[in-house]
Amino acid sequence: MTGNQKTPSLYQRNAFAPGLLAAAVLFLAPVLMASDWYLGVLFAVSILAVVVGWFAIQARHWWWVPVFAVIAVLWNPVFPFPFTGPVWTAAQPAAAVVFLVAGAMIKVRRQ
């Protein structure tokens, strides 16, 4: 055997998978706004915002915590805000981009 072994990555991105999942849900959200499925969007986004926020705390990336706290509150299904119109429709893909960027940037050093 030769010395072609790959070295493992020094970092792991725990927020990447929930960020991708939330982004997929948010990109579909404008289509689902007029249906009963939109409640599922609210649940998924708010839960995944808390999950990604928790991974940000674990990684000590404190600047992401208020961003995901705001997302969790705005998309909360328990006391939903009556947002409608083009601004709220545009907020869906904007939040998806935030999840994608955070998922790529939040990382912790492997032990």
C-alpha positions in Angstrom: 0.0 0.0 0.0 1.3 3.5 -0.9 0.9 6.6 1.2 -2.2 7.9 -0.6 -4.4 7.9 2.5 -6.6 11.0 2.8 -6.5 13.0 6.0 -9.8 13.5 7.7 -11.3 17.0 7.8 -10.3 19.0 10.8 -13.8 20.5 11.1 -17.4 19.2 11.1 -20.4 21.1 10.0 -23.3 20.0 12.2 -25.6 22.7 11.0 -25.2 21.8 7.3 -27.9 19.1 7.1 -30.6 21.0 9.0 -29.7 24.1 7.0 -30.2 22.3 3.7 -33.5 20.8 4.9 -34.8 24.2 6.1 -33.7 25.8 2.8 -35.6 23.1 0.8 -38.7 23.7 2.8 -38.4 27.5 2.5 -37.9 27.4 -1.3 -41.2 25.4 -1.5 -43.0 27.7 1.0 -44.4 30.3 -1.5 -46.1 27.5 -3.4 -47.6 26.1 -0.1 -48.8 29.4 1.4 -52.4 29.1 0.2 -52.7 25.4 1.4 -53.1 23.6 4.7 -49.5 22.4 4.3 -48.2 25.8 5.2 -48.6 25.0 8.9 -46.0 22.2 8.3 -43.7 24.8 6.8 -44.0 26.9 9.9 -43.3 24.0 12.2 -40.3 22.8 10.2 -38.7 26.2 9.8 -39.1 27.2 13.5 -37.8 23.8 14.8 -34.8 23.8 12.3 -34.0 27.4 13.2 -33.7 26.4 16.9 -31.6 23.4 15.9 -29.2 25.5 13.8 -29.1 28.1 16.5 -28.1 25.5 19.0 -25.3 24.3 16.7 -24.2 27.9 16.4 -24.0 28.1 20.2 -22.0 24.9 20.4 -19.6 26.3 17.7 -19.4 29.6 19.6 -20.6 31.5 16.5 -22.6 33.9 18.6 -23.6 36.2 15.8 -25.9 33.6 14.3 -27.9 33.1 17.5 -30.0 36.3 17.2 -30.6 35.7 13.4 -32.1 32.2 14.1 -34.0 33.5 17.2 -35.7 36.0 14.9 -36.4 33.3 12.3 -37.8 31.0 15.0 -40.2 33.7 16.2 -41.3 34.9 12.8 -42.1 31.4 11.5 -43.5 30.1 14.8 -46.7 28.0 14.4 -48.0 28.5 17.9 -48.8 32.2 17.6 -48.4 32.8 13.8 -48.1 36.3 12.5 -50.7 37.2 9.8 -48.0 38.0 7.2 -49.0 38.0 3.6 -48.1 39.7 0.4 -45.0 40.0 -1.7 -42.7 41.0 1.3 -43.5 37.8 3.2 -43.3 35.7 0.0 -39.8 37.2 -0.6 -38.8 36.5 3.0 -39.1 32.8 2.4 -36.2 32.4 -0.1 -34.2 35.1 1.8 -34.4 32.9 5.0 -33.5 29.9 2.9 -30.3 31.6 1.8 -29.6 32.5 5.5 -29.9 28.8 6.4 -27.6 27.8 3.5 -24.9 30.3 4.5 -25.1 29.4 8.2 -25.0 25.7 7.4 -21.8 26.2 5.4 -20.2 28.6 7.9 -21.0 27.1 11.3 -18.3 24.5 12.1 -16.6 23.0 15.1 -13.1 21.5 15.3 -13.1 17.7 15.4 -11.6 16.1 18.5 
